[in-house]
């Protein structure tokens, strides 16, 4: 997670009066490295809301809009139920 994404996530959590430390973030790099340096970095991030133990996985990488998807899921209470 780059610094801009991290700030977006912290803001989204704070705007809903939730606590950042209640979330666990596990990133996985899925880039297939080869000699072509133009291959975009791809991966996924698994975010778990500790109080409900609900986890949602998002695709990350070049062109990804996962922070917006995470914010939408927060706003629609996707993390509040199992």
C-alpha positions in Angstrom: 0.0 0.0 0.0 1.6 3.3 -1.0 1.4 6.4 1.1 -1.5 8.0 -0.9 -3.6 4.8 -0.6 -2.8 4.5 3.1 -4.0 8.1 3.6 -7.2 7.5 1.6 -7.9 4.4 3.7 -7.2 6.2 7.0 -9.5 9.1 5.9 -12.3 6.7 4.9 -12.1 4.9 8.2 -12.0 8.1 10.2 -14.9 9.6 8.3 -17.1 6.8 9.5 -15.9 7.1 13.1 -14.1 3.8 13.0 -10.6 3.0 14.3 -7.7 2.3 12.0 -6.2 -0.3 14.3 -9.4 -2.4 14.2 -8.4 -3.3 10.6 -5.7 -5.7 9.6 -4.1 -5.4 6.1 -2.3 -8.3 4.4 -0.8 -7.5 1.0 0.4 -10.1 -1.5 2.5 -9.3 -4.6 1.2 -11.3 -7.6 3.4 -9.8 -10.2 5.0 -12.3 -12.6 8.4 -10.9 -13.1 10.2 -11.4 -16.4 12.6 -9.5 -18.6 9.9 -7.0 -19.7 10.2 -4.1 -17.4 6.8 -2.7 -18.6 4.8 -5.4 -16.8 2.6 -3.6 -14.2 2.8 -4.5 -10.6 -0.3 -6.5 -9.6 -1.4 -8.0 -6.3 -4.1 -8.2 -3.8 -4.8 -6.9 -0.3 -6.9 -8.8 2.3 -8.5 -6.4 4.8 -10.0 -7.8 7.9 -12.2 -5.9 10.4 -11.2 -7.4 13.7 -14.4 -6.8 15.7 -16.5 -8.7 13.2 -13.7 -10.9 11.8 -15.1 -10.1 8.3 -12.4 -10.1 5.5 -12.7 -8.8 2.0 -10.0 -9.2 -0.7 -9.2 -6.5 -3.3 -7.1 -6.5 -6.4 -4.3 -4.0 -6.3 -1.7 -2.6 -8.7 -1.5 -0.3 -11.6 -4.9 1.3 -12.4 -6.6 -0.3 -9.4 -9.4 1.5 -7.6 -9.3 -0.7 -4.5 -9.3 2.2 -2.0 -12.6 3.5 -3.5 -14.1 -0.1 -3.4 -12.9 -0.4 0.3 -14.6 2.9 1.1 -17.8 1.8 -0.6 -17.8 -1.4 1.4 -17.3 0.5 4.6 -20.2 2.8 3.8 -22.5 -0.1 3.0 -21.6 -2.0 6.2 -20.0 -4.9 4.3 -17.5 -5.3 7.2 -20.1 -5.3 9.9 -21.6 -8.7 9.2 -20.1 -12.1 8.7 
